[in-house]
Amino acid sequence: MKKKIKFNVSPSSINYDLGGCHRCYAEKQNGEKWPDRPFPGIFSRLDRQQRAYYDNQPSSLIDASLPNGTIKNAAGIRSVPFVHDGIELTVKGTLDAIIEFKDGTTGIIDYKSSIPQDSLGERYRPQLSAYNWALSNPAVGQAKEISLMGLLIVCPESMQMTELGPAQLVSTTWIPVEYDHEWFIELMTHIAKIVKNPETAESNPYCEYCILREQLEAA
C-alpha cells in the first residue's frame, strides 16, 4: 500500500508563492527555508479595522446588489484532504469574512487594501477558490453551500479634518469572483505533482531564490 505524504496548503500562498515561482513553492512545501521578505505591519492593522467595521453589518453595506444577509468575521478553516498520487493536500488558513444569507447559503469575502482593478478578480481567484473548497469540504463541522465569493477593495481617496483630527477617506469596490470547480481540481492536482517532484516544477527565470539555489548547487 502506497504511503500518503501530507501537506498543508495555505490559500494565500497559492497566490503569493505559487503565483510567483512554482519551483520555490514546491521546495517551500518540502521544507526549504529562506528568509521572509518584510511584510508591512500597516496591512495587518488595516485588515483588523476592516473586519471590526463590517462585522454583523448587512450585506448591502458591501454592495447594494448582494442578496440579503449578514456579514460575519470568519476564523480558521481546514479542509478534508485532497488526495492525488499519494499526496494529501489539506487547505488550511484564515478567511476574512463570510456573509450568512437569508436563504441559508454563504458568501466569501476577502478584504484587500489596493487600487481597484478588474484584473484583481482573476489574480486572487486561486485564494478565494481555496476558501470555497475548505468551507464546502470541511474537516470538521457541516459543509456550507457557497453561493458567491468576491473581493472588497478598500482604497484611500482623500484626507479630511474631523473632531478627532485628520482622517483618511476611502472608497470601496466589490469585485465578484467566479468559482470553477474543475479548474480548482486541476490546480490542486498540479500542486500535488510539483510538491511530489519539486525538480520538475517550472522556475521563474527572474526568481532570485532560484538563481541562488542553482549557484549553491553548482558550488
Stockholm file with secondary structure:
# STOCKHOLM 1.0

chainA/1-219         MKKKIKFNVSPSSINYDLGGCHRCYAEKQNGEKWPDRPFPGIFSRLDRQQRAYYDNQPSSLIDASLPNGTIKNAAGIRSVPFVHDGIELTVKGTLDAIIEFKDGTTGIIDYKSSIPQDSLGERYRPQLSAYNWALSNPAVGQAKEISLMGLLIVCPESMQMTELGPAQLVSTTWIPVEYDHEWFIELMTHIAKIVKNPETAESNPYCEYCILREQLEAA
#=GR chainA/1-219 SS CCCCEEEEECHHHHHHTTTTCHHHHHHHHTTCCCCCCCCCHHHHHHHHHHHHHHTTCBGGGTCTTSCSEEEEECCEEEBCCEEETTEEEEEEEECCEEEEETTSCEEEEEEEESCCCTHHHHHTHHHHHHHHHHHHSBSSSCCCCEEEEEEEEEEEEEEEEETTEEEEEEEEEEEEECCCHHHHHHHHHHHHHHHHSGGGSCCCTTCHHHHHHHHHHHC
#=GC SS_cons         CCCCEEEEECHHHHHHTTTTCHHHHHHHHTTCCCCCCCCCHHHHHHHHHHHHHHTTCBGGGTCTTSCSEEEEECCEEEBCCEEETTEEEEEEEECCEEEEETTSCEEEEEEEESCCCTHHHHHTHHHHHHHHHHHHSBSSSCCCCEEEEEEEEEEEEEEEEETTEEEEEEEEEEEEECCCHHHHHHHHHHHHHHHHSGGGSCCCTTCHHHHHHHHHHHC
//
